Amino acid sequence: MAKAKTRRTLTLVEELMAESSAVLSKAQALTTMGMGQTAQPLWASAASLHERIAPLLDAEGDALEAAVHRMSAASCYEKAGDPSRAVNLYQAALAGPLREVTRKEVQGMLAACLARLKASSPPRKPRRVVSAS
């Protein structure tokens, strides 16, 4: 029974990877043609697919490959214009087992994404502290 479940999971992962590859190719082609705005929904779709793949790989005990898919999802969300989701996925990838050189690269991508997120956010109003007297 466990073998059948593993086989089904791997088949699903392969199907999702194939779909992701096709979507990524279209998104990259549109971006290359200068149609970045049109490509954004495709980047978001590819990110969603990678997000679905990662926990399936975790379930199969392949945490390193799962972290790679979280990094891919984060990168796609950045290209889709969704830095908040990208930040969450970069952080999730950093929680996984990464080679040290990859960890440093992801930390750099996370820092850059956080800087863009901060720059795009409206300034926060200072909070008034009310004393409880």
C-alpha positions in Angstrom: 0.0 0.0 0.0 2.8 2.4 0.9 4.5 1.7 -2.5 1.3 2.5 -4.3 0.9 5.8 -2.4 4.6 6.7 -3.1 4.1 5.9 -6.8 0.9 8.1 -6.9 2.7 11.0 -5.2 5.7 10.7 -7.5 3.4 10.6 -10.5 1.6 13.7 -9.2 4.9 15.5 -8.7 6.0 14.6 -12.2 2.7 16.0 -13.6 3.0 19.2 -11.6 6.6 19.6 -12.7 5.6 19.1 -16.4 2.8 21.7 -16.0 5.1 24.1 -14.2 7.7 23.7 -17.0 5.2 24.6 -19.7 3.9 27.6 -17.7 7.4 28.8 -17.0 8.3 28.6 -20.7 5.3 30.8 -21.6 6.0 33.3 -18.9 9.6 33.6 -19.9 8.8 34.0 -23.5 6.3 36.8 -22.8 8.8 38.5 -20.5 11.5 38.3 -23.1 9.1 39.8 -25.7 8.6 42.8 -23.3 5.1 41.7 -22.2 5.9 41.4 -18.5 2.5 42.6 -17.4 0.9 39.8 -19.5 3.3 37.3 -18.1 2.5 38.1 -14.4 -0.5 35.7 -14.1 1.7 32.9 -15.6 4.5 33.6 -13.1 1.9 33.4 -10.3 0.6 30.1 -11.7 4.0 28.6 -11.9 4.7 29.7 -8.3 1.5 28.0 -7.2 2.5 24.8 -8.9 6.0 24.9 -7.2 4.2 25.6 -3.9 2.1 22.4 -4.4 5.2 20.4 -5.3 7.3 21.3 -2.2 5.1 19.6 0.5 4.7 16.5 -1.7 8.5 16.2 -1.8 8.7 16.8 2.0 6.3 13.9 2.4 8.6 11.7 0.4 11.5 12.7 2.5 13.2 14.9 -0.1 13.5 18.1 2.0 16.4 19.5 -0.1 14.4 19.2 -3.4 11.4 20.7 -1.6 13.5 23.7 -0.5 14.5 24.2 -4.1 10.9 24.3 -5.2 10.1 26.8 -2.5 12.9 29.0 -3.8 11.5 28.7 -7.3 8.0 29.6 -6.1 9.4 32.6 -4.3 11.3 33.8 -7.4 8.1 33.3 -9.5 6.0 35.3 -7.0 8.5 38.1 -7.2 8.2 38.2 -11.0 4.4 38.1 -10.5 4.6 41.2 -8.3 3.8 39.5 -5.1 6.8 40.1 -2.8 4.9 39.2 0.4 4.4 35.6 -0.7 8.0 35.6 -2.1 9.3 36.6 1.4 7.4 33.8 3.1 8.7 31.2 0.7 12.3 32.4 0.9 12.0 32.1 4.7 10.5 28.6 4.3 13.3 27.6 2.0 15.9 28.8 4.5 14.3 26.5 7.1 15.2 23.5 4.9 18.5 21.8 4.4 20.5 23.9 1.9 24.2 23.9 0.9 25.9 26.9 2.6 26.5 28.7 -0.7 22.8 28.3 -1.6 21.8 29.5 1.8 23.8 32.7 1.3 22.2 33.3 -2.1 18.7 32.8 -0.7 19.5 35.1 2.2 20.5 37.7 -0.4 17.4 37.2 -2.4 15.3 37.5 0.8 17.0 40.7 1.8 16.5 42.2 -1.7 12.9 41.2 -1.7 12.3 42.6 1.8 13.9 45.9 0.7 11.6 46.1 -2.3 8.6 45.3 -0.1 9.6 48.0 2.4 10.1 50.5 -0.4 6.7 49.8 -1.9 4.9 50.0 1.4 3.3 53.3 2.5 5.0 54.9 5.5 3.5 53.7 8.8 2.0 56.2 11.2 3.6 56.2 14.6 1.5 54.4 17.2 0.4 56.3 20.2 1.1 54.5 23.4 -1.8 54.7 25.9 -0.9 54.1 29.5 -3.1 51.9 31.5 -3.7 54.1 34.6 
